[in-house]
Amino acid sequence: MNDDLIDLLWKGLLETLYMVFWSSLFALVMGIILGVTLVVTEKGGIYPAPAVNKAIGTIINGVRSLPLIILIVLLLPLSRLIVGTTLGPTAAIVSLSIGAAPFLSRIIENSLKEVSAGKIEAAISVGATPFTIIFRVLIPEALPALVRGITIGIIGIMEFSAVAGAIGAGGLGSLAIRFGYQRFREDVLISTVILIILLVQIFQWSGDSIAKSIVKKRYKFE
Amino acid sequence: MIHIQHLNKSYKTAAGSIPVLQDINLHISKGDIFGIIGFSGAGKSTLIRCLNRLEEPDSGTIRIAGKVITELEEKELRQARQKIGMIFQQFNLLDAKTVYQNVAFPLEVAGYRKAFIREQVRAMLDLVQLSDKEDVYPFQLSGGQKQRVGIARALVNQPDLLLSDEATSALDPQTTYSILELLKEINRQLKLTIVLITHELDVLQHVCNNMAVLEKGRIVETGSVDKFFLYPQSDTAKRFVHIIDHYREKRNVWEGAGAGI
């Protein structure tokens, strides 16, 4: 084993975690805002606004229809504007957040739609405001589905970050391409693959555990 | 208490507009337990849901306790809804909240202090005999218990009116009976007006004083429940009461022939 392997992997891992953490955070904030807006403004929703709904839906579909690598290229000027560079993990966060937000919005929209209309009506019938219904009924009731969906989203961002690595984002993806592929370092290639697989397993396991603990608390027999 | 005048409602579909309620006129007095009966698709559910504007009527006026419900702005409507309790066939409890939190919800919406909420919720749970289930989640409750929580939630903010949308239709006869007894008890204790819709004669006969028959979106008969059973006028009423007559005749034949049961 080469001495530099551990160093390379450690740096790659940290960069990947850094990118995934911040991209997930920003994508989640955007995704929750957009996803909630989609559910609330749809026809028959708690605050119907068909024009807003349609506009957001169209933008989301537009962004989602672009292959990620093209989206990253398109967003390079924005990265330069916000973080001052188009290279490295910080620049990638801009593209990854914007690339993943529409995906997360749809996941969040679908989870929220699972909440039965009856529960919402019950809340309306006691005089709750749309704001109260969103934060006290819609989101808490959909929480297990939301956690599962967000887990899928974060794993998606992890995959995106590896793709971004191919065009200068850094992280494990970049390591696999630059060392494993271009410099024929099989040890690097195999180690990064193992690390990526482990990371995905850990994310999935954490998400599942959180969702399960919520479900267990609400739906258990004594 | 409730005055409904010239209420109309239709659903717009691709094929055109389908009338659901046509020129509904109804008066319900304070303290009454008023039943609305009809077959599926007669418009019962739409009618009761118009009373707190879960459904928006197309035209007509609804006055409840002096307020013209049909003219209220969003904010006023929300305030009016705080004084109109509603219970549902599928209970519609929140799975994420305990029994206590479910019942406390309307009071939190209304912005009351924690101490006051605790007092009211405890009193309400006592009334529906679920004091020992405070910290339990709805999933663990039986259908009857869930509806008791639903009733507690509907009444905790001391409404003037309780709307019951087929509240016992998902329950077995025994449980239905106990829920109906509870409604009667509440009507007596709190002097609460109750409007309920049902397709079960049993429910009508057991709790209601007055009633209306809904047929294809129109009210075809109103009056006391006794009058409905003794002198059914409309087709719907006759079809409902028909089965009772059928057995009455059968009994006459049996008794005439000297047979016992």
Interface residues (C-beta under 8 A of the other chain):
Chain A: S116 G118 K119 E121 A122 A123 I124 S125 V126 G127 A128 T129 T132 R136 V137 P140 E141 L143 K217 R218 Y219 K220 F221 E222
Chain B: N52 L54 R78 Q79 A80 R81 Q82 I84 G85 M86 F88 Q90 N92 L93 L94 D95 A96 K97 F105 P106 E108 V109 A110 V136 Y137 F139 Q140 R153 A154 N157 L163
